[in-house]
Amino acid sequence: MTDKSIKRSVTVAGHRTSITLEGAFWTSLKEIAAQQDKSINILIAEIDQQQPENLSSAIRVFVLNYYKNQAS
């Protein structure tokens, strides 16, 4: 089963950028942002500050690590 990629525009560090992620990652990112009482833009900006090279990949790793940490 494949998860369709979705492209969305977000504001990071005061500028608009487009990010393409699979739907499951967008859903997870929304859930994490809500749990942390943050907007998705703020959460993505925080991720970007930690791993600015490839933002889409950094978001995927962030989501994976978030749920791995919750499982342990």
C-alpha positions, 0 to 999 in steps of 0.5 A, a space after each residue: 500500500 502506498 501513501 500519496 504525497 501531498 505538497 503544502 506551503 508553509 512559512 518557515 523563518 519568515 518565508 514561504 516554502 513548499 514541503 512534500 510529504 506522504 499523507 501519514 506524515 502530515 497527519 502525524 505532524 498535525 497530531 504532534 503539533 496539537 499535543 505540543 500546543 503548537 502550530 504546524 508552522 512553528 513545529 516545522 520551524 523548530 525541526 528546520 533549526 535542528 536539521 536544515 539540510 533537507 526539510 522533508 527528510 528531517 520532518 520524517 525523521 522527527 516524526 519517526 523519533 517522536 513515536 519511537 520515544 513514546 513507545 519506549 
